[in-house]
Amino acid sequence: MESQTPATSPSMPAPPPPAPVTAQVQITKDAIDRLRVVAAEQGVELVGVRVGVTGGGCSGLSYVLDFEKEPRLGDSVFGEAPRIFVDRKSLVFLRGTTLDFEGGLNGKGFVFKNPNAKAACGCGSSFSV
């Protein structure tokens, strides 16, 4: 018996691979600039910022943002000047999040751009996954 080779169709280029989702929590230049202003107003040295999640808010989880000088045991640390400290439990919800600052008349202040959030409240301070 003769083996038959299936007819081949013109090859199409492979689609590009999906963009990798970073595990990091990042911060934009606008957010850093605003953090410097707030730190100066409060008389705090801007060494690091704690970014986290706590239960509550309109959508179930609320963001936490506070000045901090040192990481806590088990924290993931990202970036430099300021460093970003994220605890283990919060990192599950914050992987790939970017902290930004939107100013101006219609600005919202600090904004969390979180790819894990399935829904968010109107003010952007809480979310659900």
N, C-alpha and C positions, 0 to 999 in steps of 0.2 A: 504494500500500500504506500502510495506517495504522500509525503507530508505537504500540506499546503500552508503557505504563509498568508496570514490575514492581510487584507488590503490596508495600507496605512494612509491616514489622512495627513494633510499638510500639518506640520507641527506648529503649534501655537506657542508663543512665548509664555513661560510660566509666570503666574501673577507674582508680584513682589511679596516678600514675606511680611507678615503683620509687624507693625512697629512694636518694639519691645516695651512692655510696661515696666517702668522703673519702680524699684522697691523704695526708692528714696522719697523723702519729703523735701520739697524745694521751696525756695523763697525768691521772689522777684526783687529787682533793684528798687522798684517803687515801694515795696513793703519794707525793705531794709531802710530806705531813706526815711520813711514815716516812723519806723521803730526808733531810729536815732533821735528824731524830734521828741517823741513821747518819752524816751529814756532821759533825755536832757531836761524835759519839763518836770519829771519825777525825781531828778537827781540820782538816777540809777546808771551804773556803768553797763553798757550794752556788750555783754560777753556772750550770752546765749539766750535762747527763747525756748520755752517749753510749749510744744504743740501737742494737744491731746484731745481725747473724747471722753465725755461723761454722759450718763443717762439723763434724759430730760429734754425739755424744749418741745416745740409744736410737733416735730416729726420723729421724736424718740431719742435722738442722740444730739448732744450739743458739743460744739468745739470749745476747747480750752486754749488760751493764749496768755502766757505770762513770762516775765523776765526771770532768768535763772542763770547762775554763774557756773554751776557744775552739773554734770549728768548724775543721775541716781543709778543705783545698782540695777543692771538689766536694761538700761536705756540704749536705744540706737541713737547714734550721733551722726548728723549730716552737716555738710557745709562748713564754712569758716566765716568768722567775723560778720554776723554772729553765727555761732553754732546752733543747730536745731536739735533739741532733745525730745525723743518720743519714747514713751514706755511701751512695753511689749503688747499689752492689750490694745492700746490705741493704734499701734502700727498696723494691726489687722484691718482696721477701718480707714487708715490714712495712706496706705501704699499708693504712691504715684501722685499724691496731692501736692498742689502748688499754692503757697500762701501769697496773695497779691494785695495790693492796696489800690482802690479806686477812689480818687478824690474828685473835687469839683462840686458844682451845684447839685448834680444828680448822683454823685458818688455814694458808694455804700460803705466806705471805710475798708477795713480788712475783709478780704474775700477769700474763702477756701475753695479752690477749684479741685474738686474731689471726684475722680473717675469712678469711685466705688458707690457714690450716692445715687440711689434710685429715685429719691424724691427729696425735696428740700422745702423749707418754709419760705415765705415771701421775703423775709429779712435776711435769709442766708446764714443764720446763726445755728440752725439745727438741720438735721438730715436723717434719712433712714436708708437702710441697705437691704 
